[in-house]
């Protein structure tokens, strides 16, 4: 069964749980189809989610007569809250691709909800599905271990990320089934990698694969078509494994973002080998540019700047460095 909860599973896999207490969340669920037999459900997906089955631990249905719901006995901490109408009446109830659904957040994009006390008036609106996705299996015969990510792009040159997937495998063997969610319908190209370096970017020493092999194959995602056999084989790129790192970077280098996660501000450190023009930008989880952090010519050496999180919502972001000769990306987590 395909789980459209994967997008929140992906974000949850990047974050850390907070201290545990017991609280409740309540509110109303509006929208969807006017059929009392098609129940509307609300689930609080914890940030520590390591399996799609864990969704069933914190799920309830909205009263079909007044649309109200209450989720009780929740540990304090971070959650992504999803509502859906089970038009297929599945047992157990799980969101399907064509179910009306909604998230806590703005513009249909899931946002982090931090629970520290009993909280009311968390209202959710169900919208018709307007995003797409695809699924398949990742195969890997090597012995390197790590979290396997799948990225979707709208060009065969892999220029801009438009969707994500992840294998929910606590053993982190690199093989397993996945579901990737894209930001809209259309034609996509996919690649997968085992993230050994923790920067959510396929580096030269990491197992890597492309759907279609040497020639990327298109994936057509439509309202009536959610491809389910997008299989990718990961291979070790042996000629680049264990390459010694240079003491001085030959090009610009994005060194660190600290602290990470952060709640107010973080320090971004990057190095420049020769005087050149540098652009630092911030992207959200779907690859959309949120802010330009720095832009201009920088002298050789180490540079630092402050990332002010006060104007952004909690969640996962990416700091991207770009120069004439290189580019680099690091993930950051904002917790308010």
N, C-alpha and C positions, 0 to 999 in steps of 0.2 A: 504494500500500500504506500502510495507516494505521500510524503508529509510536506505540506507547504509551510510548516513551522521552521524549516531549515534556516531561513534568514535570521530568525531570532536565536536559533541554536548556534549559528555562526558567531553572532555578536557575543552570546553568552560564553562561548569558548575562549574569548579574548579577555574576559574580565574576571575579577576576584570577588567572592562573596564577602559580605560584611558580617558583623557579630549577630548571633541568633537571638531573637525574642519571638513572641507570639502576638500577632496583630491581625486586623481584618481590612479588607478593601471592599467598598460597596459603591453602587451607582446604578445607572440605567443603560440599556442597550436599545438603540433605535435604528430604524432602517431595516433593510432586508425584505423578505416576502411576508405578506400578511396571511400566514397559514399557521394556526395554533399547533398543528401537529409537527411542524418543522421547528424544533426547539433552537433557541439561541444560547450559545455557550460562551463562557469567559474563562480564560486560563491565564494564570500568572506563571510565566516561565522564568525560573531562577537563573541567575548568571552562571551558576555552577553546573548547568545542565550538561550531562555527558551522554545522554541517550534520548531519542525522540519519545521513548516510552515514559520518561520522567515527566512529560507534560501532564499525564493523567493524575499526578500527585496533587496538583493545585488547579482543579477545574470544577466549575459549577454551571448550572443553567439559569437563565433569566426567567423570572415568572412570566408566563405567556400572557397574563392579563394586565400587569402593570409595568412589565419590562424591567423590573428591578432585580439586581443580583447581589449576592454577598459571598466573598471568598474569606473563609475564616482559618484560624490556626496557621497563619503564615509566619515564617521566621522573618525577622528584620533583615533588611539587605536590599539588593538590587533585583529588579524584575523587568521583563518585557511583558506587557499585557496585551493579549490578543482576544478578539471576539469573533465568532463566526456562527453562521446559521447552518445547521446540519440538514441541508435539503435532501441528502441521500439517506438520512437516518441510519448512519453507520453505527456498528457496535464493535468496540467502543467508539464514542464520537471523536472524530479527527477531521481537521479541515482538509477539504478536497479542492482541486484547482478551480472549480466553478462555483464554490460556495461563496455567498456574500460574506465579507470579512472586514474587519477594521482593527486598528492598533491604537494604543495610547501613544500619542505623538502628533506632530503636525504634518499636513499634506500627505497623509497615508504612510509616512515613514516612521517605523518604530523608534521610540525614544526611551531612554532609561527612566524607570520609576524607582525611586529610593523610598523604601517603606521603613519608617521609624516610629510610627504610632498608628492607631486606628484611623483610617482615612475614608471619608465619604465623598460623594459627588464625583467619582471618577467615571464620567459618562463616555460611552463609546458609540460610534456611528458605523453601521455596516454599509459598505459600498459594494457595487458589483465588481468582480475581479477586473483589474485593469493592468495587471502585471503578468508576466509569463514565466516560463522556466523550462528546464529539461532535466533529465536524470539518466543514470547509467551506472557503470561499474569502473573503478580504477583497479588496474592490476600492476603488481610490482613484485619482481622475483629477487630483488637484492636484499641486503641485510641492514640497511640503514633505517633508523626508526625516527618518526616524528609525525606531526599533524599534517595530513594531506588536504590541500586546498584546491578548489577548482575556480577558475576565473573566466568570466564571459566578456567578450569584446564585440563591438559592432563592426570591426574591420579585421581583415586577415593579417594585418601588421601589428595587432595587439597594442593599439595606441591608448585607448581609454576604457577603463574597467566599467562595465555596465551590469555586472551581476556576480554573485558569489555562491559557492557551495562548499561543503566540508564533509569529510568522512567522520562520523561519530564512532570512533574506534579507540577505546581507552588503551588498547595494546599498541596502537600507533604503528601497525605493520606496513602501512602504505597501500594496502589493498582493501577494497570494500565498496559497498553501494553508496550512492550519494544522490542528493537532489539539489540543483542550483536554481536560484531565483534571479530573474532578470528584471530590469526596471520598467520594461514595456514589452510589447509584442514586436517582432521583427526578425531579422537574420543576424545570427551571432556566430562567433568562433570561440572555441574553448581551449584552454590549456590547464594543466594540473602539475603540482609539484609538492614534494615533501619539504616543509619549511624547517630546515635544520638551524637556521640562523635567527629565527624569530622576528623577521622584518617584513613578512607577508609579501615578499618579492622573490621570484625564482632566481637564486644566485647560481653562479657557474659550478659550484660544488654540490648542488642539490639534485636528487632524482627529478626528472622532468619529462613531460610528454604533451603532445598536441593532438587534439582530435583530428584525425585524417593523416597523421604522420608528418612527413616532410612538406606536404602540401595541405595546409589547413582546409578542412571541409566545412561547409556552411551548415548551420543548424537553424531551421525555420521554426520559429516559435509564434504560434497564432492562438487566438481564442479557442479554436477548435483543434489545435494540435500542440501537444506538449511532448516532444520527442522523449522516448524512454529507453533508448539504446545508444546513448552517446558514451561509448566506452573508450577509455584512454589507457594506454600502456606507458608506465613510467620506466625510464632507463637511467642508469648511472652514467654520467658523463665523465668517464675514467680519466680522460686526458687533462681534466682540470681539477680533479680531486687532489686535496692535500698540497695545492700550490702554495708556496711560502708567501706570506703577506709582506709587502714592501714596507720598510720602516717609514719612508716618506711617501705619501700618496703621489702618483704621477699626475692625477687630476684632482679636481675638487672632491671633497669627501664629507658626507653627512655623518658626523661622529656619534652623537648621542642626543637623546631627549630625556631630561631628568628634572623632577621625578616622573615616573610613569608607572601607574596612573597618577594623575594630578587633579587638584580640585580648583585652584585659583590661577596658578601660573606655573610654567615649566621653562627650563632653560634649554635652548637648542644650541648645540655646539657643532660647528663645521669648520673644515680646513680647506685652504686654497693653496695649491702648489705654486702657481704663477698668477700674476695679476690678470683677472678676467671678469667677465660679467656673470653674476650669479642671480638666480631667481629662486626664492623659497615660497612655496604655496601650500595651502592647507586644503585637503579634500575630505568629503564625507565618505561614508561607507560605500556609496554607489558611484564614487568617482567624480562627483560634482565639485567644482571649485568653490570653496567657502570664503577664502581670504588670501590675499597676497601678503606674505609676512615680510619679505625683503626683496628688493629689486635694485640692481645697480652694480657698479664695478667694485671689487674687493681686492685688497692687496694680499700678497702671499702671507700665510700664517694662519693661526687659529682665531676664529671669530665666535662670538656668543650673542644671542638675542633672546628676548623674553617672549614667550607665547602667552598672551593674556586670554584666559578662558572665560572671563566674565560675560562676554557677549555671545557665547555659544552654548548650545544645549548639551546635556550629558550624553555620552556615547563614544563610539570609536571614530577616529579620524586618522588621516595620513599626512605626514609632513613630507613634501617632495622637493628635492633640490635638483635644479637643472642648470647646466652650463653648456658651453659650446662643445665640450668634449665628453661629458659624462652626465649621468642622472642617478639619483638614489632616493629611496623611500623608506620611511620608518613609521610604524603604527604608534599612535598615542591614544590613551584612554582618559577621557574627562569625566570625573565623578564629582558631582556637586552635592 
